[in-house]
Structure formats: C-alpha cells, structure tokens
Amino acid sequence: MARQWKVLLVTSVAVMMALLDVTIVNVALPALATAFPASSLDDLSWVLNAYNVVFAAALIPAGRLADRWGRRRVFLAGVALFLAGSAACGLAPTVGVLVAARCVQALGAAAIMPTSLGLLLPEFPVRRRATAIALWTATGTVAGAAGPSLGGALVAWPGWRWVFLVNLLIGLPGLLAAARVLRETRDDSPGPFPDVVGALLLGGGVGALALAVVRLPDWGATSVAFGGTVTAGVALLLALTVRSSRHPAPIIEPALVRIRSFSVANLGSLVFAAAMNALLLCNVLFLTQVWRYDSLATGGALTAGPVTAAALAPLVGRLGDRFGPRAVALPGGLFFCAGALLLARAPGQPDFLADFLPAAVLIGAGAAFSFPGFGHAAFAEFPRARFATGVAIASCLRQVGAVFGIAVLITVLGDGSGTPLAVFHRAYLVIAAGGLLAAGVALTLGRVHARDVAHVPAAQPAAAVRSAAGAAAPPAGSTSGRSTTRP
C-alpha cells in the first residue's frame, strides 16, 4: 500500500509541474512586456502558444515510444528535459531564447504526461483505478487552476524569471525520488518499431491545427493563412489515417480508437478542457480588467476553485469506483455550467464573497468530477499494454481543447459591442454552454465497467492478416502482448 502512494506522489508532482506551466505564465505577460519593451504582444504571445502547440504535437509519439522503450526511462528523461528547459527560460536574455526554451519544456512535458499514468495504473487493482485516476487528475486540475495564483505571487515578489525557476525547486527533489521509487514497465511484445513517418505526420497535423486555432483571432477565419494552415493540418492527418490502416505498427492503432468508451470519454474531456481553460483565462482578465484586482489579489481570488477540486478528489474516486464514470462526469459538467452562469451575472463592482466565491466553488467541483470521470471511462476498458499511448492520446486531445477554448474566448472578448462587463457576461455564457455540452457527452457514455484488458483488440492491416492467415491461434492462457512489470 505504501508503495502505491509513493508512486502516486512522485508521478503527480511531475504532472503538476508540467501542467502548471500551461497557465502560470498568463499572469506574467505584463511583466514580460516590461522586461522586453522592444517585443510586441504578438511576439510575447508565443511564450504561451509555443508551449501549447509543441506539447500537443509531441504527446502521442512520446507515449507510443514509452510503451516500447520503457515508461520509467522516458519519464525520467522527460523530467530532466523539462527542468533543463525551465532553467533556460529563467535565464533567457531575449524573447526568442525564451520561446525556444519553452519548446524544450514542452517536449519534456509531453514525455511526462503519458508515462506518469502509465506507471501509476499498474500499481492499483482494477477495482481502485477510479480512485487513482481521480487523485492523479486532481493534481493536474489543481496545478492548471492554481497557475495564475502562483504566477501572480511570483511576479509580485521575486520577479517573472521565478515563474520558470520555481520548477527546479519542485522538480529536482521529485526526480531523485522518482529514480528510487519507480519500476520499469513496458509492452512485453511491442512488435515492429512504431511508424516514424506516421509520428511526423501526426506531429505536423496536430501542430498545424493547433497553430491555426491559436492564430485565428489575428489571422481571421477567411484569411489565406488560416485556411492554408487548416488545410495542411487536415491533409496530414488524413494521410496518417490512410498510413495507419496499412502499417504493421501505426503510431495510433485503429483498434484503440474503436474502443467506444475511450473515444466518447476523450470527446467529453476535449469539450470540458476547452471550457475550463477558457474560463481560467477569462477569470484572470475579468478580475484584473473589470474588478481592477492586482496580481496578488487575483491570485488569492482564484484559489477557491483549486482548493475545492483537491478537497473533493478522494470522494470523487470512491463514487467512481462504486457507481461508474458516468455518475461522476455528468454532474461535473452541470456543476461547471452552474458556476459559469453565476459569473455571467456578476456585477461591475467587486464583491468576492457574494458574487465570485460561490461560482468558484461550483467550478472547482465541476473540474473535480468531470476530468476524473472522463479519465476513468477512457481507461476502464483500455488494454494495459498501451496505457502510455492511451494517456498520450487523451492528453493531446485535452491540450487541443485548451488551445481551442482560449482561441474562442479571445474571439468573443474581441467583439467590442457593448460595455466591457457585457462582453465578459457573453463570454461566461459561451463557457457555460461548453460545460453543458460536456455533461451531454457524459450522458452518452452508458454504463462503463472497469476491467483488466491485457491485449490490444485484434485489428491488423490487410497485409498482416494475410501473412498470419495460416498461423495457428495462440494457446489458451497465452501472455503474448501483456504488459510486464520489472523491478
């Protein structure tokens, strides 16, 4: 039992560090503008966007390789790479160096995310996986939501460079502990080497679509740049689909996508991630621009949601283990929707206790229920030999949802019609609709029951099927394809 919680602790700390950097830089942008006065807002926006785009594009290749080479090995390498990128960010003399260092951070984070849950799930029995996922997810949710709070405190006290250097204080002890606690796991029968060309097609396609969404407010939906980037991304992903149907070791196995609970849960997670990330940024802008809070007051006001999410995590895990993921994800979307609707009625004069705190608690409850609920559903019937790949796919879709949600928010806030308060009220209504849509997806999950699946569902390309047509079936009880654990 003690070992399970040690693994949960070291993997959750790494995830917290990786996801913290998705949102912690939001509050630091004004300080970056002061530190680099020759850089435009468009230049500075790439401090945020470069991390999001590279993170999304690299997740699935990193997870696929981790299943083959070893999740512990890739996890430790990812943490070390992330810390190196963080140090470079903190010492960056120019915006260009800072953006490049953020790309290095993103590559490390892409290795951390899929391997962390892939290392954690085998430590827990099937009947308690919902609890494990709830606690692991709560760490990421709290990190993402607490990013603006911590960022505001760091910017106000030691300066913006510590927004990045603080990762060294978190990550170095975590890296040493992980090297002692984690044991290697991998797919014991990985088959041919994963498709390198497919990995490049996937990274290019996801990166192009994420770039198009990020730049939509600047380019415009009818611009040649936007249309060309979307077309390129779609073409690359279509080429990936065709190649995956024919390659003996595709980077995304079609059989995994055909697992209904996995696909539906990831759709719900994408929708909720879009709404959640839009709300996190919207709250920062509302508090600073409408209520005129400074960075410290903004950070303090935003802590209620993460605290609520952390407090509810154990309860959510037990509910998921007992009643299934739909009973958790559905109310989560409704809680979130209710909180956003409260914010859509917030007055122009600040009244934290009456008008912001109740909404923040509901939103924290929504995150505490929705993300673990969809995560439990995604992996309830997923083969354990592909845990890292599955987590990578889920994390990639969540990151794409985050990019899309922020782009939609910027578009809504860019509509200058009405007073600033009215514009924010419209934005919160759009965000509330996202929570309601996530609840609708949760309703379609049906009854999903966790079970231990050792093998990837049979789905081979035509050439492989023909070559194996005369082969005898494996004997009963065969362990081929089973994920193994090596101390």
Phi, psi and omega in degrees: 000318181298324180296320179304315183286331175294316178297318178300319183294310186290324178288323180292324178298318179294318178296318178302317180295317182293316182281336177301324183282355173287326186241343187294334184282344182307312184288340184277351184302315177301321179293323177295322178297325177288320182289329181235074187294339181281350182267140179279169177297326178296319177297314182293331181298337180285347171297326175275311190290323181300318179297313183296317184291311181294320178303310182296319185288330187267351188298308187291314174303321179296317179295320180296317179291327179295321177300330183270313187273340183122124185288323178297315182299314181290324178299310182296320177296322179295317178297315180298318179294320180297318181293322177297317177296323179296317178297319178295323177298314183294336181256003187300128179274341182223165178295322179300315177295321180297317179295317179297319178294327176296326176295322177295317175305315184297321178297319177295318179297323179295331176280331182288314190301304184290326183286331183297309179288327176298328176280330185281314188301319179296344180281344184249142174293159184303320185292347182243013182291329178298321177296315180298315181294322180297315181291319178297316181292322179300324178298314179294320179296315179296320180297313180296319181285330181275352181307308178299324179296308180295320179299318179298318180294318181292319179296321183287335185255277185279342179119169189295331182298332180284349170300328179262320183292337179299337178297329179293323179292329179275316192279325183297311175298322179295323179295317179296318179293320181296321180298330180275324191270319189285146173240152189289138171224145178199169174286121185289336179231073188288342181076203182297162179295138181304149186296111181291316179298320177298322177297319179293320177297318180296310180300317179294319181293311179295318179298319180294316179294319177297320178297318180297318180294318181297320185268002181306314180299330181275317185282321186090146185292338183260005184283156178294322181298315180294311181298319180293321180292318177297315180299318179296317179297315180295319180297319179295320180288327174294319177297323176297318180299314179296315182294322181294331180286347184243340186278142180290340180221070183294154180292327170237112182287125180305329181297328180290320181294332182281355174288110191301313183298324179293314183291314182294318180297321180290328173297314178297320179294321177298314181297314182292323178297322177298313180294318184294314182290326174297319181292321180301314179289322180298320179298317179300313182292322179296313183293324183275327186264327182262309181273353175061037174286147171277181186296321180292316179295322178296314179299319178295320181294331185274359183282341184298319180296308178301321179298317178298315181298317180294320182294327184274348187304311180299320179296317180298319178299316180294319178297319179295319178297325186273316189250353179096165187291328182296323181293347179258313184292322183298306178296334178300315178296323180289320175302313182298315179301317180297320179295318179294325178293325175297318179293333178291351177247009183294140181281171180284342178261136186292132172211085189299311186295322185272325192246342182247318184300313179300320179294319181297321179295316178297319180293319176298320176295321178299316178293320181297328180270317191288306184299312177295324179298312178292324178295319177297315180297322183297324187250007179297323183239026185264139181293132185293339178293346182237027182304313183296319177297317180298316178296322179296317178298314180297317181293323178299314181293323176297320181291321175297320176299320178298315179298316181295317181298318180293321179296318177297318179299314180299322178295316180294317180290336179285349176284110187279003183287129179093177179286161176305322179296318179296324179296317178293324176299319177297319180298318180293328176294319177297318179296320178299322178297325176296319177297320179295320178296320177298320177297322177296319177296320179300324180297329181278357180297327186074195181268109180251128181243132180293135176210156183273113181249116185274328189248150170290135179306139183297118177197099184244153174296160187304319182297319180292324179295318180295320182292334182260005188298324183268359183284148178285150178293149178295149181295155179301138180085005179302144181254014180302134179084001184279140175288130181249158178241124180241127176298000000 
